[in-house]
Amino acid sequence: MPALAARRVAVIGGTGFIGSHLTERLVADGAEVLAVGRSDAHLSALAAVRDDCTVAIADVCDGDGMIRMMRRFRPEIVFHLASHPDASESFGHLAAVMRVNGLGVINTLQAAVAAGAEVFVYGASAKDYGNAHVPYRASQPSAPVCSYAIVKSAGWQLCQLVSSFSGLKTVALRPTFVYGPRQGRNVLTHVRQCAIAGRPVHLMGGKQTRDPLYIDDAVEAFIAAATSLNACSHAIPIGGGHELEVSALCETMLQALGASVPVVCGAEPPRPTEIWRSCSDNADALRLLGWQPRVSLAEGLSRTIAEWEIAPTITPSVGKPAGPGAYLLAAAPGVVFRMLERRHGDRRRAFRGGRRESDARRVAAAGAGNGPIGLVVTAPRHATRPQAGESL
């Protein structure tokens, strides 16, 4: 039986790249999962498990809302994967990173403790090591060179601090470059776009090295981190086990695509905060987690390309962010939702399910000013489905 079967698990950032894949795996393993996203823009990432998990729209920057939501679900294990992404440095970017990756971590830690969670798995980054010696080892001190990594590194220190006075068990993973189906904009998607357009692949530098880690292997590591007794209190680097230059990665991707366009190194100057070498030997992950990568780069790229070929074209959505009383009535035609309500003094623990859209609106109107907690939940498979001719 899978280690997390029948366990209550919250995935903060559950509609994101790593979070959605982790949610799928947890559902497959039989866990009861709460996937939390900041808006409904990426709910399509959870389409495969929409009948089997709880989906909450909530903002990690809303401390009170996070506590209410987590107390309602009461997870035993919390994966924190919500993050403002790395980007070019500016005061605006610095402020966003501090708010989401700093305050957001504090709020999630507090909510986890308030809900009685046992284990907190923090999604850190290999960028914490900056331009330190490679391959990365858990014993190396952090040496971040950009605001994203500085705050990510501080987030792990906050996890350790909270653990010291709360008893919450904490562990962090520091993955290298994670790729695969549903990945966001990165060097691989850039290569694909250039190949489709028939234009050269222009790189910022190109001689930097990366250690690509396929998403399925990353998910395996996160699950191992939540279940390994040896992992507690450690920040563990993980990678794909093969360091190569970015230009070589682009060439490999072009070969996998069957495309032939030039790769131009140095077409744009690298960032001042560039990390020039990045890889993990995974010795600590094997020792502490019993984990090592299994998917080769060739196989990972093949799986990624196959997903691109079959994925439907989806019009990008701006998304409805979390806010007071914010929740989603429907994400797709024919889907029945159950809603997690929050009312002062409400002692009920069961979810209320099987509502039609009209019922949900009446509940929302009745609870105006003290309504649903930024939450929409898809009904389980055994819930009542609309009959022929019915609509939500």
Secondary structure, DSSP 8 states (H G I E B T S, - for coil): --TTTT-EEEEETTTSHHHHHHHHHHHHTT-EEEEEESBSTTGGGGGGGTTTSEEEE--TT-HHHHHHHHHHH--SEEEE-------S--HHHHHHHIIIIIIHHHHHHHHHHHTT-SEEEEE--GGGGTT--SSB-TTS-----SHHHHHHHHHHHHHHHHHHHH--EEEEEEE--EE-TT--SSHHHHHHHHHHHT--EEEESS--EE--EEHHHHHHHHHHHHH-TTTTT-EEEE--S--EEHHHHHHHHHHHHT----EEEEEE---TT------B--HHHHHHH-----S-HHHHHHHHHHHHHH----------B--TT---S-SSTT--EEE----TT----S-EEEE-HHHHHHHHHHTTTS---SEEEE--TTS----TT---
